[in-house]
Amino acid sequence: MMRTIIVRYAEIALKSEPVRRRFERQLIKNIKLSLKGLDYKLRRERGRIFIDTRRPSVATRRLAKIPSIASVSSSLRTNADIDSITSVVVWKAKKILSPGMTFAIRTSRVGKHPFYSRDVNVNAGSAVLAEVNGALVNLSTPERRIFVEIRGTDAYVFTKIVNGVGGLPVGTQGCVVALFSGSLNSSVSSYFTMKRGCMLHPIFFDSRPHADGQTRKLAISAARRLADFYPKLELRIFPFGKILRTITEGTQKNVANLLCKRAMVRVAGVISGQVGCAAIVTDEDLKQIAKEGVKNLHVIDDACELPILRPLAGMLKDDIEKIAHQKGIFYPSTHAANPPPSHPTTLKLEKVREIEEGLNINTLIESALPRVKIIKLRRSAWT
């Protein structure tokens, strides 16, 4: 018997054959990236990827974080004949069943075999009843389920199906730049973007690099959790302090909020050109968008020619927190607080551009670009 992890995907299977092959190749690249440091052997069949490893628990945790993987199961691999399958099922049942507990066996098959799935269920189930004293069969609501997946000459026995991220493999849908504050919203919006297959380039706007290093540390900690989904993730730290001071000292508070957002979008547009990205991601949720007003969103979006994506546009805070908890990216100690809601002032686009010109925003951005730092989130060193 060998320890084998079954990797399942769903959305990839809906693609045309050429696209499917390309997406599978990218998924395998991402799997190898996430399993770096582990000894394993990987093989692929249509609709499944199998990974043999001596550390199935560690590998399973990593695989469940990879976008496009629908679910994973750590299994025991054996020969696809009833006697071999029954032997493994009995061994597994003795590990998980105690007297009085109910169980059911669920079998699925791919390929031609001299038996049916029901034959496996009956033979293996009878053997479990004979070997485990007090065990009972319950096919509708069993306390324990033992799964058997038969594919060709191999059979896999397992008891757990761990849900994955789903979606598409990172790297199949181009790349985007994200405005990343380290807040809960920015983490979840970034997660959604990677789930849809986009390579992410998050930017943290460091407004007080000397006096407020804690905010930067929280942003880095939050970004490191996102690196579980794609280990090559890098965080850019943009020195925003001088731009922020220029805006806040030269304009009223409500106008300054609008100008700051435009400046951030403008910076993201410049960096998008450097790394070849096709869109910008922001983290406004439904409540924030309602407060800002659609007219102000139009003014903000005008700062860059690239499309602005808002993955949280239809979501409320409770929904966002629930997803963050489920995916393991919400830890209050490692997240910066969301900025307090502003009371927006609606200005005509021409007026906003006039104010920006007077403040020399473009010049300030150009002078700050050489001081951008990049953090490889799997290391602590600055590069």
C-alpha positions in Angstrom: 0.0 0.0 0.0 1.2 3.5 -0.8 0.1 6.9 0.6 -1.4 8.8 -2.3 -3.1 12.2 -2.4 -5.9 12.5 -4.9 -6.2 16.0 -6.3 -9.5 16.9 -7.9 -10.4 19.9 -10.0 -13.7 21.1 -11.4 -13.8 24.2 -13.5 -10.8 23.2 -15.6 -12.8 20.2 -16.8 -15.3 22.5 -18.5 -12.7 24.0 -20.9 -12.0 22.9 -24.4 -9.3 20.3 -24.8 -6.4 22.6 -25.8 -7.3 25.1 -23.0 -7.8 22.2 -20.5 -4.3 20.9 -21.2 -2.8 24.3 -20.8 -4.6 24.9 -17.5 -3.5 21.5 -16.2 0.1 22.2 -17.0 -0.1 25.5 -15.1 -1.8 23.8 -12.2 1.0 21.2 -12.0 3.5 24.0 -12.0 1.7 25.6 -9.1 1.5 22.3 -7.3 5.3 21.8 -7.6 5.8 25.3 -6.4 3.7 24.7 -3.3 5.2 21.3 -2.5 8.8 22.5 -2.7 10.8 20.9 0.0 8.8 17.7 0.2 9.7 14.4 -1.4 6.9 13.3 -3.7 6.0 11.8 -7.1 3.4 13.3 -9.3 1.4 11.7 -12.0 -1.6 12.8 -14.0 -4.7 11.1 -15.4 -7.7 12.7 -17.1 -9.6 14.5 -14.4 -7.2 13.7 -11.6 -3.7 14.4 -10.3 -2.1 11.9 -8.0 0.8 12.6 -5.6 2.7 9.9 -3.7 4.4 11.2 -0.6 5.5 10.2 2.9 4.1 13.4 4.4 0.5 13.3 3.3 -0.8 15.6 6.0 1.6 18.4 5.2 1.1 18.0 1.5 -2.7 18.0 1.9 -2.7 21.2 3.8 -0.6 22.9 1.1 -2.6 21.5 -1.8 -6.0 22.6 -0.3 -4.7 26.2 -0.6 -3.9 26.1 -4.3 -6.5 27.9 -6.6 -8.3 25.6 -9.0 -8.1 22.5 -6.8 -11.6 21.6 -5.8 -10.7 19.0 -3.2 -8.0 16.6 -2.0 -8.0 13.3 -0.2 -5.2 11.4 1.4 -5.6 7.8 0.4 -4.1 4.3 0.5 -3.4 3.0 -3.0 -3.8 -0.7 -3.8 -4.7 -3.0 -6.7 -8.1 -2.7 -8.4 -9.4 -6.1 -7.4 -12.0 -6.8 -4.8 -9.8 -8.8 -2.5 -7.1 -6.1 -2.3 -9.7 -3.3 -1.9 -11.5 -5.3 0.8 -8.2 -5.8 2.7 -7.4 -2.1 2.7 -11.0 -1.1 3.6 -11.0 -3.5 6.6 -7.6 -2.1 7.8 -9.0 1.4 7.5 -12.2 0.5 9.3 -10.4 -0.9 12.3 -8.7 2.5 12.6 -11.9 4.6 12.6 -14.7 2.4 13.9 -15.5 1.4 17.4 -18.4 -0.9 18.7 -21.8 0.7 18.0 -20.6 3.1 15.3 -22.3 3.1 11.9 -20.5 3.2 8.6 -21.1 3.2 4.8 -18.8 2.4 1.9 -19.0 4.6 -1.2 -17.4 3.3 -4.4 -16.8 5.0 -7.8 -15.2 3.5 -10.8 -13.5 4.7 -14.0 -12.6 2.1 -16.6 -13.6 -1.5 -17.3 -13.5 -4.0 -14.4 -15.0 -7.5 -13.9 -17.2 -6.2 -11.1 -19.5 -3.3 -10.3 -19.2 -0.6 -7.6 -22.0 -2.3 -5.7 -20.0 -5.6 -5.6 -17.2 -3.7 -3.8 -19.6 -2.1 -1.4 -21.2 -5.5 -0.5 -17.9 -7.5 -0.2 -16.0 -4.8 1.7 -18.9 -4.0 3.9 -19.5 -7.6 4.8 -15.8 -8.0 5.7 -15.9 -4.9 8.0 -19.0 -6.3 9.8 -17.1 -9.6 10.3 -13.9 -8.0 11.5 -15.1 -5.0 13.6 -17.2 -6.1 16.5 -20.4 -4.0 17.0 -20.0 -2.0 13.8 -23.3 -1.3 12.0 -24.2 -0.3 8.4 -26.2 2.9 7.9 -26.3 3.9 4.2 -28.3 7.2 4.7 -26.6 8.9 7.7 -23.5 7.0 8.7 -21.1 8.2 11.4 -18.2 7.3 9.2 -17.8 7.0 5.5 -15.1 5.0 3.7 -14.6 6.0 0.1 -13.2 3.8 -2.7 -12.2 5.3 -6.0 -11.2 2.9 -8.7 -9.3 4.1 -11.8 -7.9 1.6 -14.2 -5.6 -0.9 -12.4 -5.4 1.2 -9.2 -7.8 1.7 -6.3 -7.7 4.4 -3.7 -9.3 4.1 -0.2 -9.9 7.2 1.9 -12.1 8.6 4.6 -11.9 12.4 4.2 -12.5 14.9 1.4 -10.8 18.2 2.1 -12.4 21.1 0.2 -10.0 23.2 -1.8 -10.2 26.8 -3.2 -11.6 25.9 -6.6 -11.5 28.4 -9.5 -8.7 28.6 -12.0 -4.9 28.1 -11.7 -2.9 31.2 -10.9 -1.2 32.4 -14.0 -3.8 31.4 -16.6 -5.7 34.7 -16.6 -2.9 37.3 -16.9 -1.7 39.5 -14.0 -3.2 42.4 -12.0 -1.9 45.0 -9.6 -3.8 45.2 -6.2 -4.0 48.2 -3.8 -3.1 46.3 -0.7 -3.5 47.9 2.7 -3.2 44.8 4.9 -6.8 45.1 5.9 -9.3 42.3 5.9 -10.9 43.7 2.7 -7.7 43.9 0.8 -6.8 40.3 1.8 -10.1 38.9 0.6 -10.2 40.9 -2.6 -6.7 39.6 -3.4 -7.7 36.1 -2.6 -10.7 36.3 -5.0 -8.4 37.7 -7.7 -6.0 34.8 -7.4 -8.9 32.3 -7.2 -9.9 33.5 -10.7 -6.5 32.6 -12.0 -4.8 36.1 -12.0 -1.1 36.6 -11.1 -1.2 39.2 -8.3 1.1 42.1 -7.7 0.0 43.8 -4.4 1.2 47.3 -3.5 1.3 48.7 0.0 1.3 52.5 0.2 3.6 53.2 3.1 2.6 56.7 4.2 4.7 56.9 7.4 7.7 54.5 7.0 9.7 55.9 9.9 7.0 56.8 12.5 4.6 54.0 11.9 6.4 50.8 11.1 3.7 48.7 12.7 1.2 49.4 9.9 3.8 48.1 7.4 4.5 45.0 9.5 0.8 44.2 9.7 0.5 44.5 5.9 3.5 42.2 5.4 2.0 39.6 7.8 -1.3 39.7 6.0 0.4 39.3 2.6 2.4 36.4 3.9 -0.8 34.5 4.5 -1.8 35.1 0.9 1.5 33.5 -0.2 0.0 30.2 1.0 -2.2 30.3 -2.1 0.7 31.2 -4.4 4.2 31.1 -2.9 5.9 33.3 -5.5 3.7 36.3 -4.3 5.7 39.5 -3.9 4.6 42.7 -2.0 5.7 46.1 -3.3 6.2 48.8 -0.7 5.6 52.2 -2.2 6.8 55.3 -0.3 3.6 57.4 -0.1 4.5 59.7 2.7 5.5 62.8 0.8 2.5 62.5 -1.6 0.1 62.1 1.3 1.5 65.2 3.1 1.4 67.3 -0.1 -2.3 66.3 -0.6 -3.4 66.8 3.0 -1.6 70.1 3.5 -2.8 71.5 0.2 -6.5 70.5 0.2 -9.5 70.0 2.4 -9.9 66.6 4.1 -12.8 65.3 2.0 -11.1 66.4 -1.2 -7.8 64.9 0.0 -9.4 61.4 0.4 -10.4 61.5 -3.2 -7.0 62.7 -4.4 -5.2 60.1 -2.4 -7.2 57.3 -4.0 -6.5 58.7 -7.4 -2.8 58.9 -6.7 -2.8 55.3 -5.6 -4.6 54.2 -8.7 -2.1 56.3 -10.8 0.8 54.6 -9.1 -0.8 51.2 -9.7 -1.1 52.1 -13.3 2.6 52.9 -13.6 3.6 49.7 -11.9 1.2 47.7 -14.1 3.1 49.0 -17.1 6.4 47.8 -15.6 5.2 44.3 -14.8 2.8 43.9 -17.7 -0.5 43.8 -15.9 -3.9 44.4 -17.5 -6.0 45.6 -14.6 -6.0 47.1 -11.1 -7.8 45.6 -8.1 -9.3 47.6 -5.2 -11.0 46.4 -2.0 -14.2 48.5 -1.6 -17.2 46.5 -0.4 -20.9 47.3 -0.9 -21.2 49.7 2.0 -18.1 51.6 1.1 -19.2 52.0 -2.5 -22.6 53.3 -1.3 -20.8 55.9 0.9 -18.4 57.0 -1.8 -21.0 57.3 -4.5 -20.8 56.1 -8.1 -19.8 59.6 -9.4 -16.7 59.5 -7.2 -15.8 56.0 -8.4 -15.8 57.4 -11.9 -13.5 60.2 -10.8 -11.1 57.7 -9.1 -11.1 55.3 -12.1 -10.2 58.2 -14.4 -6.7 58.3 -12.9 -5.7 55.3 -14.9 -6.5 53.9 -18.3 -6.6 50.3 -17.1 -9.9 48.7 -15.9 -10.5 48.8 -12.1 -11.8 45.5 -10.7 -13.7 45.5 -7.4 -14.2 41.9 -6.3 -16.1 42.8 -3.1 -18.5 45.2 -4.7 -21.6 43.2 -3.9 -20.5 42.0 -0.5 -21.1 43.1 3.1 -18.6 42.9 6.0 -20.1 39.8 7.5 -19.8 37.9 4.3 -16.2 39.0 3.8 -15.2 38.0 7.4 -16.9 34.6 6.9 -14.8 33.9 3.8 -11.6 35.1 5.5 -12.2 32.7 8.4 -12.9 29.8 6.2 -9.8 30.3 4.1 -7.5 31.0 7.0 -6.6 34.6 6.0 -8.2 36.4 8.9 -6.1 36.9 12.0 -6.8 40.3 13.7 -3.2 40.4 15.1 -1.8 40.3 11.5 -4.3 42.7 9.9 -4.3 46.5 9.7 -7.7 48.1 10.5 -9.8 49.2 7.6 -9.6 53.0 7.2 -12.5 55.0 8.8 -15.3 55.8 6.4 -15.0 59.2 4.7 -17.6 61.7 3.9 -17.0 62.2 0.2 -17.2 65.4 -1.7 -18.3 65.1 -5.3 -16.1 67.2 -7.6 -16.2 67.5 -11.3 -13.4 65.6 -13.0 -12.0 68.8 -14.5 -11.6 70.4 -11.1 -9.9 67.3 -9.7 -7.4 67.3 -12.5 -6.7 71.0 -12.0 -6.0 70.5 -8.3 -3.6 67.6 -9.0 -1.7 69.6 -11.6 -1.2 72.4 -9.0 0.1 69.8 -6.5 2.5 68.2 -9.1 1.2 64.7 -8.2 2.8 63.1 -11.3 6.2 64.5 -10.5 5.9 63.3 -6.9 5.0 59.8 -8.1 7.9 59.7 -10.6 10.4 60.7 -7.9 9.1 58.0 -5.5 9.2 55.1 -7.9 13.0 54.4 -7.6 12.5 53.9 -3.9 9.9 51.1 -4.2 10.9 48.0 -2.3 9.9 44.4 -3.1 9.4 41.7 -0.5 9.5 38.1 -1.5 7.0 36.9 1.0 8.6 33.5 1.5 11.7 35.3 2.8 12.2 38.1 5.4 14.8 39.9 3.4 14.2 43.1 1.4 15.2 42.8 -2.3 
